Structures are given as C-alpha cells and as structure tokens.
Amino acid sequence: MQIPYQQLCARSLQAVLTLAILGVAQAAPSISNGSRLYTPCVVCHQPNAWGSPDGAIPSLAGQQERYLERQLAVFRSGARVDAAMQIVTAHAVFDNPHTITALANYLSSLNANPNPVKGSGEHLRLGQELYTHICAACHGVDGRGDSGNRAPRIAGQHYPYLQRQIEAAAALHKDLAPPEMTSALRGMRPQEKDALADYISRLGQSEALLDSNRPDGARQ
C-alpha cells in the first residue's frame, strides 16, 4: 500500500530538523537566515517551495508575508493542526518571533510556482462566477491576496490542496476567515467546490480561464 506524501514528510522531518536549524539557533535570527531556516521544510515543500508533486502539500513561494507569519504562529500554538508543521514549529528556534519573520520574508520573496497541479478544466466559468462573488473581495480579482488584512495568495495554488482547504475551511481558518465566507463554502455542492478550486489553481496563468460550456453547474 502506498504511503501518502504527507505521511512520508512527517516521518522524515524529525531526522533532519535539529541539524538543519542548529546553526541558526546559535546566532541571532536575521532575514539572511531565511534560506537556512527553510532547510527542513524542503522535505515536504521541495527546494523551490512549490509544494509536493502531487499537489497535496501547498506551494509557499510568493505567499503573503504576514499570512505566513500568522500561519506559523497558529501551527505552533496548535490552533491549526498538521503533524509535520507542528514538528517544525515546535522547535525552540521559533520561540524567537524574529525567526518566524525571517522565514516568512524569505518565502514571500520566492517566485510562485508557474505550473501548479490543476483540475479537469470542465467548469471554469462556474468557478469564475463563484470566485467573483465569494473570494475576490478579500483575495483580490487576481487571487494574489492582501498583505494588509492577511488574506493569503491563492492564485496558482495546487488544485488538490485547494479542494481540501475548501472542504475544511471553517475548521482550519476559524480565526482568520469571515463567517460569510465559511458559510458560503459549506453550502456549496461538490461540483461547485471542484469548479472553484480548479479556477483558483489557474489564476495568473496565460491560458484562457473560461471554458466553452454553458455554466450549467450554477444554481437555478
């Protein structure tokens, strides 16, 4: 039986974490340490921070800095749960808030993934309509997020990861997301959730976003 990529990451992290961060822990954190701080993250998020090849683990490259800072903090506190992330953020080096700032700054400076995992592309018009009405006000028409209100960049994120986040939005983002957003996501039909995730994964791409089909998945 094949072990999911996320489980492999969690098993490997503890073995590399101490050695990878040791040099940073012995010195005062600085922005220049961001690359070294990212070293244990490579196990799951890959060297370029573009996420896992299967799209289950998110791309972090080019993400909003303040959002990254907030997520590292909530993983560390246990408010957001993920085995691999809690192994990393539980390390003593993250007791210093400047360490979190340095890592977030490094990741936000990287180029975003130009080729994320996408869906079938069958209902992109429906996905665009849903995105415009539910997501664009906070995440922007282009999906790049807003540093001021800590709204994350979601454009070009992996389709499988987006699917999972949409399903679990209320639980995973209860401290960040407005109730009207989580309520709207919970009320979506499976086809609508799929269409939204697929559309977002293609935002920022040069390809045409709208399919040629009538938006027959829309609510009547």
C-alpha positions as CSV (number, residue, x, y, z in Angstrom):
1,M,0.0,0.0,0.0
2,Q,1.4,3.4,-1.0
3,I,2.1,5.8,1.9
4,P,0.7,9.3,1.3
5,Y,3.3,12.0,0.6
6,Q,2.2,13.9,3.8
7,Q,3.0,10.9,6.0
8,L,6.4,10.4,4.4
9,C,7.2,14.0,5.2
10,A,6.2,13.8,8.8
11,R,8.4,10.7,9.3
12,S,11.4,12.3,7.7
13,L,11.3,15.7,9.4
14,Q,12.4,14.8,12.9
15,A,15.6,13.3,11.4
16,V,16.7,16.4,9.6
17,L,15.3,19.2,11.8
18,T,17.9,19.6,14.5
19,L,20.9,19.5,12.2
20,A,19.3,21.9,9.7
21,I,18.4,24.6,12.2
22,L,21.4,24.2,14.6
23,G,23.5,27.0,13.1
24,V,20.5,29.4,13.1
25,A,19.7,28.7,16.7
26,Q,23.2,29.6,17.8
27,A,23.0,33.0,16.2
28,A,20.6,35.9,16.4
29,P,18.0,35.4,13.6
30,S,18.1,37.7,10.6
31,I,16.4,37.9,7.3
32,S,19.5,36.4,5.7
33,N,18.9,33.2,7.7
34,G,15.6,32.6,5.9
35,S,17.1,30.2,3.4
36,R,18.7,28.2,6.1
37,L,15.6,28.2,8.2
38,Y,13.7,26.8,5.3
39,T,16.0,23.7,5.0
40,P,13.8,21.3,7.0
41,C,10.8,22.5,5.0
42,V,12.4,21.1,1.8
43,V,11.4,17.6,2.9
44,C,7.7,18.4,2.2
45,H,7.6,21.7,0.3
46,Q,10.5,21.0,-2.1
47,P,13.6,23.2,-2.6
48,N,11.8,25.9,-4.6
49,A,8.9,25.9,-2.1
50,W,6.5,24.9,-4.9
51,G,4.8,22.2,-2.9
52,S,4.6,18.4,-3.5
53,P,4.5,17.0,-7.0
54,D,1.0,15.5,-6.3
55,G,-0.4,18.9,-5.2
56,A,-1.4,17.7,-1.8
57,I,1.2,19.9,0.0
58,P,0.9,23.6,-0.8
59,S,3.2,26.0,-2.6
60,L,4.6,28.6,-0.2
61,A,6.7,30.6,-2.7
62,G,5.4,34.1,-3.3
63,Q,2.9,33.8,-0.5
64,Q,1.9,37.0,1.5
65,E,4.5,37.5,4.3
66,R,2.1,38.5,7.1
67,Y,-0.1,35.5,6.3
68,L,2.8,33.2,6.5
69,E,3.8,34.7,9.9
70,R,0.3,34.1,11.2
71,Q,0.1,30.5,10.0
72,L,3.5,29.6,11.5
73,A,2.2,31.0,14.8
74,V,-1.1,29.2,14.7
75,F,0.6,25.9,13.9
76,R,2.9,26.4,16.8
77,S,0.0,27.1,19.1
78,G,-1.9,24.1,18.0
79,A,-4.9,26.2,16.7
80,R,-4.2,24.7,13.3
81,V,-3.3,21.1,13.2
82,D,-0.8,19.3,10.9
83,A,1.7,16.7,12.2
84,A,4.7,17.9,10.0
85,M,4.1,21.6,10.6
86,Q,3.8,21.1,14.3
87,I,7.1,19.1,14.4
88,V,8.8,22.1,12.7
89,T,7.2,24.9,14.6
90,A,7.7,23.2,18.0
91,H,11.4,23.7,17.6
92,A,12.9,26.1,20.2
93,V,14.3,28.3,17.4
94,F,10.7,29.5,16.7
95,D,10.5,30.9,20.3
96,N,12.0,34.0,18.8
97,P,9.4,35.9,16.7
98,H,12.2,37.2,14.5
99,T,12.8,33.7,13.3
100,I,9.3,33.5,12.0
101,T,9.6,36.9,10.3
102,A,12.9,35.8,8.7
103,L,11.4,32.6,7.3
104,A,8.2,34.3,6.1
105,N,10.2,37.1,4.4
106,Y,12.3,34.5,2.6
107,L,9.3,32.5,1.3
108,S,7.4,35.6,0.2
109,S,10.4,36.7,-1.9
110,L,10.5,33.5,-4.0
111,N,8.9,33.1,-7.4
112,A,5.5,31.5,-7.4
113,N,5.0,28.1,-8.9
114,P,4.4,28.5,-12.7
115,N,2.8,25.1,-13.2
116,P,0.6,24.1,-10.3
117,V,-1.5,20.9,-10.3
118,K,-4.8,21.7,-11.9
119,G,-8.3,20.1,-12.2
120,S,-10.1,19.0,-15.3
121,G,-11.0,22.5,-16.6
122,E,-14.6,21.4,-17.3
123,H,-16.4,24.1,-15.3
124,L,-14.2,27.1,-15.2
125,R,-17.0,29.6,-16.0
126,L,-18.8,28.4,-12.9
127,G,-15.6,28.6,-10.9
128,Q,-15.1,32.2,-12.0
129,E,-18.6,33.2,-11.0
130,L,-18.2,31.6,-7.6
131,Y,-14.8,33.2,-7.1
132,T,-16.0,36.7,-8.1
133,H,-18.9,36.6,-5.7
134,I,-17.2,34.8,-2.7
135,C,-13.5,35.3,-2.8
136,A,-12.4,38.3,-4.9
137,A,-13.3,40.9,-2.3
138,C,-10.6,39.6,0.1
139,H,-8.2,37.7,-2.1
140,G,-8.3,40.2,-5.0
141,V,-9.5,39.7,-8.5
142,D,-6.1,38.2,-9.4
143,G,-6.0,36.0,-6.3
144,R,-2.8,37.5,-5.0
145,G,-4.2,38.3,-1.6
146,D,-3.8,41.4,0.6
147,S,-0.9,41.9,3.0
148,G,-2.9,44.5,4.9
149,N,-5.7,42.1,6.0
150,R,-3.5,39.0,6.0
151,A,-5.5,37.4,3.2
152,P,-3.3,34.8,1.5
153,R,-2.3,34.5,-2.1
154,I,-4.4,31.6,-3.5
155,A,-3.8,32.2,-7.2
156,G,-1.8,29.3,-8.7
157,Q,-2.1,27.1,-5.6
158,H,-2.4,23.4,-6.2
159,Y,-5.9,22.1,-7.0
160,P,-5.8,19.1,-4.6
161,Y,-4.7,21.3,-1.8
162,L,-7.4,23.9,-2.6
163,Q,-10.0,21.1,-2.6
164,R,-9.0,20.0,0.8
165,Q,-8.9,23.6,2.2
166,I,-12.4,24.4,0.8
167,E,-13.8,21.3,2.5
168,A,-12.2,22.2,5.8
169,A,-12.3,26.0,5.6
170,A,-14.4,26.5,8.7
171,A,-12.2,24.3,10.9
172,L,-8.8,25.4,9.5
173,H,-9.4,29.1,9.3
174,K,-11.8,29.8,12.0
175,D,-9.6,32.6,13.5
176,L,-9.0,34.3,10.1
177,A,-11.9,33.8,7.8
178,P,-15.1,35.9,7.9
179,P,-18.2,33.9,8.8
180,E,-19.9,34.8,5.5
181,M,-17.1,33.1,3.6
182,T,-17.0,29.9,5.6
183,S,-20.8,29.7,5.4
184,A,-20.8,30.1,1.7
185,L,-18.2,27.4,1.3
186,R,-20.1,25.0,3.5
187,G,-23.2,25.5,1.4
188,M,-21.6,24.6,-1.9
189,R,-22.4,21.4,-3.8
190,P,-19.4,19.1,-4.7
191,Q,-19.3,20.3,-8.3
192,E,-19.2,23.9,-7.2
193,K,-16.3,23.3,-4.8
194,D,-14.4,21.4,-7.5
195,A,-15.0,24.2,-10.0
196,L,-13.8,26.9,-7.6
197,A,-10.6,25.0,-6.7
198,D,-9.9,24.4,-10.4
199,Y,-10.4,28.0,-11.3
200,I,-8.2,29.3,-8.5
201,S,-5.4,26.9,-9.4
202,R,-5.3,28.6,-12.9
203,L,-5.4,32.2,-11.8
204,G,-2.4,34.0,-13.1
205,Q,-1.8,31.6,-15.9
206,S,-1.7,32.8,-19.5
207,E,-4.2,30.2,-20.7
208,A,-7.8,31.1,-21.1
209,L,-9.7,30.6,-17.9
210,L,-13.2,30.3,-19.2
211,D,-14.5,27.0,-20.6
212,S,-16.7,26.9,-23.6
213,N,-19.6,25.2,-21.7
214,R,-22.7,27.0,-20.5
215,P,-22.5,27.4,-16.7
216,D,-24.9,24.5,-16.2
217,G,-23.5,23.8,-12.8
218,A,-24.8,27.2,-11.5
219,R,-27.7,27.3,-9.1
220,Q,-31.0,27.6,-10.8
